[in-house]
Amino acid sequence: MKIVTILSTASIRETLKKIGKVNHKCIPVVDENERLLGTISDGDIRRAILKKININSSITKIYNKHSKFILNKKFDEKKLKELFTKKNLDIVPIIDSNRKIVKVYNWQQIFSKKKNKKVDKNIPVVIMAGGKGTRLRPFTNVLPKPLIPVKGKTVIELIISSFLSCGIKEFILSINHKSEIIKAFFSELKPKYKIKYIEEKKPLGTVGSLRNLSSFSAENLFLINCDIIYNIDIADFYNHHKINKNDITIVASDKEYVIPYGVCHLKKNGSLKKITEKPGFDFLINTGLYLLSKKVIKLIPKGKFFNTPDLINIANSKGYKIGVYPIGETNWIDVGQWTELNKIAHLI
């Protein structure tokens, strides 16, 4: 298997894309001669983005220069396991006498399982599945959007599977359009996890139906749109929310928009100052996955059309703590658009 590394001079954006291609979310950093300098994880990049470090800047100042490694001639499997467990590492590079990487071990390779990251098993996942899926017509004239087939599964099954891996067993579907077809699908599927429904008598927006949610024991809930598929560490997202004591945490993706023309910059007198050819602009965009504390649900008005941005803005105005969990643009995909469906292979 090819060893995935990144140059220390690479940009944060380039590194984030590369990390998105490996399951352990951490890669070695090397110099131009491919000698080990350190490691960088998706967590290192998230912290940099939240500190407003430009995503196009080099990773030189943010990667871990004190990462652990083992010399190839001193390799011992027992020592490797001890290093993983004592230091709680994601990867351990094995290097030769010239610091060139011979092999990279990750936690799952050594212990045959993923790291045990804690998630409250009682936390429910609410999937907003009541929309009409107008962007996917004429397909959604027959099937509801959550039942669109992708790679032999429905979209909603792919969404659910990412939470099942964390031990979560309860899923609540907010349904309206073609609701009977969705209910019939799960009735025939007979899943081992729990499926409950919030049935909207009329469309209530992306979060309006949550006001009708019956009591649940967990202090938080996941909220996700039914047309977004993610390749992220759900447990890490949950722990980020808990550690930062957020009331709402938004999964946000870096996104670069490039203007395909030369942009004219003018002086105060109206004459040309300069032309910037095809400038790019970086944003953190809302992807449609959230963690909400139970108390935030009470801010939603009963029986009224209400969208997630409305809830976030009201919570923000009342002093609730709202955080962001940044991810790379290759770690999620909006399958509610035909143009995106053929890009899904790397996520599942």
Secondary structure, DSSP 8 states (H G I E B T S, - for coil): -----EETTSBHHHHHHHHTTSTTSEEEEE-TT-BEEEEEEHHHHHHHHHTT--TTSBSTTTSBTT---EEGGG--HHHHHHHHHHHT-SEEEEE-TTSBEEEEEEHHHHHSS-------TT--EEEE-----GGGTTGGGTS-GGG-EETTEEHHHHHHHHHHTTT--EEEEEE-TTHHHHHHHHHHH--SSEEEEEE-SS--TTTGGGGG----SSSEEEEEETTEEE-S-HHHHHHHHHHTT-SEEEEEEEEEEE-SSEEEEE-TTSSEEEEEES-EEEEEEEEEEEEEEHHHHTTS-TTS---HHHHHHHHHHTT--EEEEEE-TTSEEETTSHHHHTTGGGG-
